[in-house]
Amino acid sequence: MKIPDFLAQQVQSQGDSYTLQMTKKQLRLVVGIIVAIIVVTLIFGIWGITRQAEVMQLRQQTQLQTEQLKLLQQKTEILDKKMESLDQLDKEIRQMVKGSESGTIPQGGGEAQTPTANTDKEEPGGVNKAQTNASATSVTSLSAKLSRLDRLAQQRMASFYMLRNILRDGAGQNIRDLQSVAFASNNPGSSTTMPSIWPTKGVITSNFGGRVDPVYGGSASHEGLDIANDYGTPIIATAAGTVTFAGSTSGGYGNLVEIDHGNGFVTRYGHTSVVLVHEGMQVKQGDTVALMGSTGKSTGSHLHYEVNINGVAVDPMLFLPIQ
């Protein structure tokens, strides 16, 4: 084994044995170098661990923001559906007013009139701007704007439906009924006759419209909204009205509660385990009418919630506040 020249003077050999001799100054220098190497290694190690933790935290924040934006996108889609319904109602009401003898819009239906250019410009425009400049708008701010738009859309929709029913029935003398309707967006409370709150807590497992039949398979039309939760979860009336049916059915609803809210609005609550009201009973918005179950054509504990207008099922999401 050949010893480097800079160590040759410090090494003494005896046969195959070598002894390294160093002065105290040299020993301190070597120890200092070793300690410096260890310290630098520890610093880089700690920096690497800290950097990795920061990267992990950044990834988590990015994932959270992605999920929040995804949820806001879903809320925006719901709001778009509400706005589309308002557009359709606007067309129907305009045709009715155009064909009426007086040719004037009934008084007291201010909320029912077509949203003006200023409204379209101010509110929906704000959402578009927020979506376009997402980098400059916080998720909280965008969510607040969506909630405000949702309340306005519910108010417009309620008024449109009331006005359409009055005009179609030719009941001009009952226009003041429109003024007495307690819209949920303005006067939430027990006397509200417009379905405007969630009927129960839970997770939406099936939306309104076409779907695959959960029992028999194949395509089917779903005329309500399925909300799943634990067996026995309370179910409340979404508006004030009169119970027109309360009990067991021979069809797929199982135990069913049906409430007539007037002005053509009827809500249904199916698959309940226990019915807590009786036919002819007056209920207020928020009253508990049944407990969640899995009776009838059901694959698990959930509520089948329907909203009908003049006998036609409509998407309940149009009347539910965005959560």
Secondary structure as GFF3:
##gff-version 3
##sequence-region A 1 323
A	DSSP	alpha_helix	5	8	.	.	.	ID=ss1
A	DSSP	beta_strand	11	14	.	.	.	ID=ss2
A	DSSP	beta_strand	17	20	.	.	.	ID=ss3
A	DSSP	alpha_helix	24	99	.	.	.	ID=ss4
A	DSSP	three_ten_helix	110	112	.	.	.	ID=ss5
A	DSSP	alpha_helix	117	132	.	.	.	ID=ss6
A	DSSP	three_ten_helix	134	136	.	.	.	ID=ss7
A	DSSP	alpha_helix	139	169	.	.	.	ID=ss8
A	DSSP	three_ten_helix	172	174	.	.	.	ID=ss9
A	DSSP	alpha_helix	175	180	.	.	.	ID=ss10
A	DSSP	beta_strand	203	206	.	.	.	ID=ss11
A	DSSP	beta_strand	209	212	.	.	.	ID=ss12
A	DSSP	beta_strand	219	222	.	.	.	ID=ss13
A	DSSP	beta_strand	225	228	.	.	.	ID=ss14
A	DSSP	beta_strand	234	236	.	.	.	ID=ss15
A	DSSP	beta_strand	241	248	.	.	.	ID=ss16
A	DSSP	beta_strand	255	262	.	.	.	ID=ss17
A	DSSP	beta_strand	265	272	.	.	.	ID=ss18
A	DSSP	beta_strand	274	275	.	.	.	ID=ss19
A	DSSP	beta_strand	282	283	.	.	.	ID=ss20
A	DSSP	beta_strand	288	291	.	.	.	ID=ss21
A	DSSP	beta_strand	302	309	.	.	.	ID=ss22
A	DSSP	beta_strand	312	314	.	.	.	ID=ss23
A	DSSP	three_ten_helix	316	319	.	.	.	ID=ss24
###
